[in-house]
Amino acid sequence: MEEMVCIECPNGCVLTVENKDGEIIVGNYKCKKGITFAKTELLSPKRTISSIVRTVFPDIPVIPVRVSGDIPKDRIFDVIEEINQIRLDKRVGRGHIIIDNVLGLGVNIIATSSILINT
């Protein structure tokens, strides 16, 4: 049996999770989100990431970006590597797609600031 803290709602339940003959048993949850969280975390953990992208503009050398959805946890460093290869040469705003369908994962890398177009 293992414990994990659920991050799906403000309760922050300390879940107990056990794999009995292929069935995942979750205990100590206050809402059903805890069950879904524990099963997903054990079978296919996903994360969201934020980072920065370099630009060619001396006044704004980097802008913040994020993934548009969750990605498999084991692909985080692959995605970061792709982000690190980008150097923006056009002024973009919040929500602009920087990398479309990064690594075929079904999510985009998007700008989270309009600082490049507001300067």
Backbone bond lengths (Angstrom), bond angles and torsions (degrees), N, CA, C in turn:
res aa  C-N    CA-C-N  psi(-1)  N-CA   C-N-CA  omega(-1)  CA-C   N-CA-C  phi
1 M - - - 1.444 - - 1.525 108.11 -
2 E 1.318 114.90 140.44 1.461 118.23 176.36 1.521 109.71 -129.11
3 E 1.313 115.33 163.18 1.458 121.62 178.18 1.510 109.41 -114.73
4 M 1.316 115.34 147.62 1.463 121.05 172.90 1.512 108.54 -148.66
5 V 1.313 115.49 150.33 1.462 120.66 178.35 1.523 108.31 -92.92
6 C 1.316 115.63 124.45 1.458 121.13 178.81 1.533 109.29 -75.74
7 I 1.327 116.04 135.96 1.470 120.65 -179.12 1.525 111.84 -114.82
8 E 1.319 117.52 15.23 1.464 121.41 -175.71 1.521 114.20 -79.75
9 C 1.313 118.39 -22.81 1.470 120.75 178.90 1.526 108.31 -147.69
10 P 1.310 118.31 173.69 1.473 120.47 -177.19 1.527 115.56 -66.53
11 N 1.334 119.00 -12.23 1.468 120.30 -178.68 1.522 112.49 -62.52
12 G 1.328 118.15 -36.00 1.465 121.49 -179.95 1.518 112.81 58.97
13 C 1.326 116.80 44.90 1.464 121.58 -177.75 1.524 111.23 -61.01
14 V 1.322 115.31 141.05 1.459 121.03 172.01 1.528 105.77 -91.05
15 L 1.325 115.08 97.97 1.451 121.38 -174.64 1.520 111.05 -80.08
16 T 1.314 115.70 146.29 1.459 120.72 169.20 1.523 106.01 -104.25
17 V 1.325 115.74 133.48 1.461 120.72 -175.52 1.528 108.87 -131.78
18 E 1.323 114.04 132.00 1.455 119.69 -179.31 1.525 109.43 -139.10
19 N 1.318 115.92 139.30 1.460 121.38 177.16 1.523 107.47 -104.63
20 K 1.334 115.85 104.63 1.466 121.24 -178.80 1.520 108.88 -108.76
21 D 1.315 115.59 107.68 1.466 121.45 177.63 1.531 112.40 52.01
22 G 1.338 116.85 42.84 1.457 121.77 177.50 1.517 114.46 86.35
23 E 1.324 117.56 -5.50 1.473 120.56 177.47 1.525 108.77 -103.35
24 I 1.319 115.89 128.77 1.458 120.34 -179.55 1.523 108.73 -89.67
25 I 1.332 115.32 119.98 1.461 122.33 -179.65 1.525 107.52 -106.42
26 V 1.333 115.89 122.66 1.464 121.78 -178.60 1.523 108.58 -113.36
27 G 1.319 115.53 133.46 1.457 120.60 178.79 1.510 111.29 -130.02
28 N 1.309 115.91 169.65 1.465 124.61 176.15 1.523 113.40 65.20
29 Y 1.329 117.33 33.98 1.464 121.32 177.38 1.526 109.62 -103.85
30 K 1.332 115.32 149.47 1.465 120.57 178.53 1.523 112.28 -100.96
31 C 1.345 116.76 -16.93 1.469 119.99 176.68 1.527 108.79 -144.47
32 K 1.287 116.61 164.84 1.465 121.16 -176.26 1.527 113.03 -66.89
33 K 1.324 116.52 -18.29 1.455 119.04 177.42 1.529 111.03 -61.07
34 G 1.326 116.45 -30.48 1.463 120.94 179.15 1.514 112.62 -63.51
35 I 1.325 116.29 -38.37 1.462 120.60 179.14 1.527 109.60 -64.53
36 T 1.324 116.12 -49.31 1.470 121.08 -179.88 1.521 110.76 -61.09
37 F 1.342 116.58 -44.20 1.454 121.11 -179.72 1.529 110.59 -58.80
38 A 1.332 117.35 -49.45 1.461 121.08 -176.32 1.530 111.36 -62.30
39 K 1.323 116.68 -44.28 1.467 119.67 -179.16 1.524 111.31 -64.94
40 T 1.321 116.43 -43.67 1.459 120.42 178.88 1.525 110.58 -64.22
41 E 1.313 116.45 -42.23 1.464 120.91 -178.67 1.528 111.30 -63.22
42 L 1.307 117.16 -35.18 1.464 120.14 179.19 1.523 112.91 -79.02
43 L 1.321 116.91 -39.88 1.464 120.60 -172.51 1.526 114.06 -91.11
44 S 1.314 116.99 -37.96 1.464 120.56 -175.54 1.525 110.16 -155.14
45 P 1.329 117.65 72.39 1.467 119.68 -176.58 1.529 112.40 -63.11
46 K 1.315 115.59 137.18 1.461 122.03 179.47 1.520 109.02 -128.60
47 R 1.322 114.75 155.94 1.456 121.24 179.34 1.521 109.55 -142.31
48 T 1.316 115.11 163.43 1.453 121.61 169.98 1.523 106.52 -113.32
49 I 1.314 117.20 149.18 1.463 119.30 -179.69 1.522 110.80 -133.93
50 S 1.307 114.33 153.25 1.465 123.39 173.35 1.518 107.04 -125.19
51 S 1.322 115.51 151.74 1.459 119.80 -179.78 1.523 108.51 -157.75
52 I 1.309 116.74 -161.29 1.461 122.50 174.41 1.519 109.03 -133.06
53 V 1.325 115.45 154.31 1.464 122.32 176.38 1.523 107.09 -120.88
54 R 1.325 115.59 137.14 1.468 120.20 177.17 1.528 110.26 -73.82
55 T 1.315 115.55 152.05 1.464 121.25 175.88 1.528 108.84 -125.93
56 V 1.328 115.19 170.59 1.468 120.04 175.95 1.528 111.48 -92.35
57 F 1.326 117.39 1.50 1.461 121.63 -174.25 1.525 111.21 -92.46
58 P 1.340 117.13 118.34 1.463 120.13 -177.42 1.534 113.01 -61.74
59 D 1.344 117.29 -30.32 1.463 119.47 -178.75 1.523 112.88 -73.74
60 I 1.317 117.46 -27.02 1.473 123.90 178.28 1.531 107.39 -136.52
61 P 1.332 118.68 86.98 1.467 120.65 -173.77 1.532 114.90 -72.62
62 V 1.333 117.21 -21.96 1.469 120.67 178.41 1.522 109.55 -143.06
63 I 1.350 115.28 153.83 1.464 119.68 172.15 1.531 108.50 -130.83
64 P 1.335 116.40 151.17 1.461 119.26 178.90 1.528 111.66 -77.38
65 V 1.332 115.23 144.47 1.461 122.54 178.14 1.526 108.63 -138.37
66 R 1.337 115.34 165.99 1.464 120.83 174.78 1.515 108.92 -151.87
67 V 1.334 116.14 167.36 1.453 120.12 172.85 1.526 107.69 -80.85
68 S 1.324 116.44 149.93 1.461 120.40 -177.81 1.522 112.71 -81.83
69 G 1.321 117.46 -5.58 1.462 122.30 178.32 1.513 109.44 -164.89
70 D 1.315 115.62 178.40 1.464 120.18 -179.46 1.525 111.53 -69.00
71 I 1.318 114.70 147.64 1.471 121.40 176.45 1.529 108.36 -124.49
72 P 1.323 117.68 157.63 1.465 119.34 176.06 1.528 110.33 -58.68
73 K 1.314 115.60 135.91 1.464 121.21 -177.03 1.527 112.50 -55.89
74 D 1.338 116.12 -36.17 1.464 118.87 -177.62 1.527 113.50 -76.57
75 R 1.316 118.22 -0.37 1.473 121.70 178.12 1.529 113.00 -107.98
76 I 1.325 117.36 3.17 1.475 120.95 -177.59 1.525 111.67 -54.19
77 F 1.319 117.89 -50.64 1.460 120.22 -175.66 1.520 112.36 -68.92
78 D 1.333 117.16 -29.97 1.460 120.77 174.57 1.532 110.44 -64.14
79 V 1.324 115.98 -43.56 1.468 120.63 179.69 1.529 110.37 -66.39
80 I 1.318 116.82 -42.88 1.475 120.55 177.81 1.526 110.11 -59.51
81 E 1.313 117.21 -40.03 1.475 121.17 178.22 1.530 110.74 -60.88
82 E 1.329 117.12 -42.38 1.472 121.17 177.41 1.520 110.77 -63.40
83 I 1.326 116.84 -43.65 1.465 121.53 179.47 1.530 109.89 -60.98
84 N 1.315 116.68 -41.84 1.470 120.90 -177.55 1.522 113.19 -66.10
85 Q 1.315 118.60 -17.37 1.464 121.71 179.48 1.529 112.68 -83.76
86 I 1.315 117.30 -11.85 1.464 121.43 -176.01 1.521 110.89 -84.67
87 R 1.323 114.57 140.45 1.468 121.74 170.41 1.521 106.29 -137.44
88 L 1.332 115.97 105.90 1.467 121.21 -175.71 1.513 111.86 -69.13
89 D 1.343 115.54 133.56 1.462 120.16 176.72 1.525 111.68 -120.42
90 K 1.346 116.19 14.18 1.468 119.95 173.97 1.523 108.60 -135.64
91 R 1.305 114.63 152.50 1.464 120.25 -178.28 1.524 108.93 -82.93
92 V 1.330 115.76 121.94 1.459 122.10 -177.11 1.529 109.63 -122.52
93 G 1.323 115.47 164.32 1.458 120.90 179.50 1.519 111.92 -117.60
94 R 1.319 114.36 177.46 1.459 121.34 179.64 1.526 110.53 -54.58
95 G 1.320 116.30 133.96 1.453 121.86 178.79 1.516 114.45 89.54
96 H 1.320 118.04 -11.65 1.462 121.13 179.25 1.532 109.50 -65.63
97 I 1.316 115.81 135.63 1.463 120.69 179.10 1.528 109.58 -77.79
98 I 1.313 115.13 121.42 1.459 121.87 179.06 1.535 109.71 -91.19
99 I 1.343 116.81 -44.45 1.462 122.59 174.76 1.525 107.14 -130.35
100 D 1.312 116.04 119.32 1.460 121.30 178.90 1.530 109.90 -82.20
101 N 1.327 116.51 131.19 1.469 122.91 176.02 1.538 111.79 46.96
102 V 1.301 115.36 58.30 1.465 121.28 -175.69 1.534 110.48 -53.99
103 L 1.313 115.78 126.06 1.464 125.08 177.99 1.526 113.42 52.88
104 G 1.329 116.92 23.30 1.462 120.37 179.68 1.515 113.79 69.65
105 L 1.327 117.24 21.03 1.459 121.68 -176.70 1.527 113.60 -86.75
106 G 1.338 117.07 -2.53 1.451 120.05 178.53 1.520 114.56 81.39
107 V 1.326 117.17 12.95 1.462 121.73 175.99 1.524 108.83 -129.19
108 N 1.308 115.16 156.71 1.464 121.59 178.72 1.519 110.06 -108.19
109 I 1.324 115.38 158.09 1.460 121.29 168.37 1.518 104.93 -95.94
110 I 1.333 116.52 121.99 1.460 120.30 -175.98 1.532 111.19 -123.51
111 A 1.326 114.80 149.91 1.462 121.21 176.59 1.529 108.89 -71.68
112 T 1.319 116.54 142.41 1.466 120.27 178.95 1.524 112.43 -113.97
113 S 1.322 116.53 13.38 1.457 121.17 179.95 1.522 109.43 -146.03
114 S 1.315 115.39 150.14 1.463 121.27 174.69 1.515 111.44 -104.95
115 I 1.313 117.42 19.85 1.469 121.28 -175.88 1.526 112.31 -59.38
116 L 1.315 118.82 -31.39 1.460 120.83 -179.71 1.529 112.59 -68.85
117 I 1.323 117.64 -31.72 1.459 118.99 -179.51 1.521 112.70 -96.55
118 N 1.343 116.64 -7.87 1.453 120.58 179.05 1.517 112.95 -99.46
119 T 1.336 116.75 8.44 1.480 118.19 -179.22 1.522 110.08 -112.04
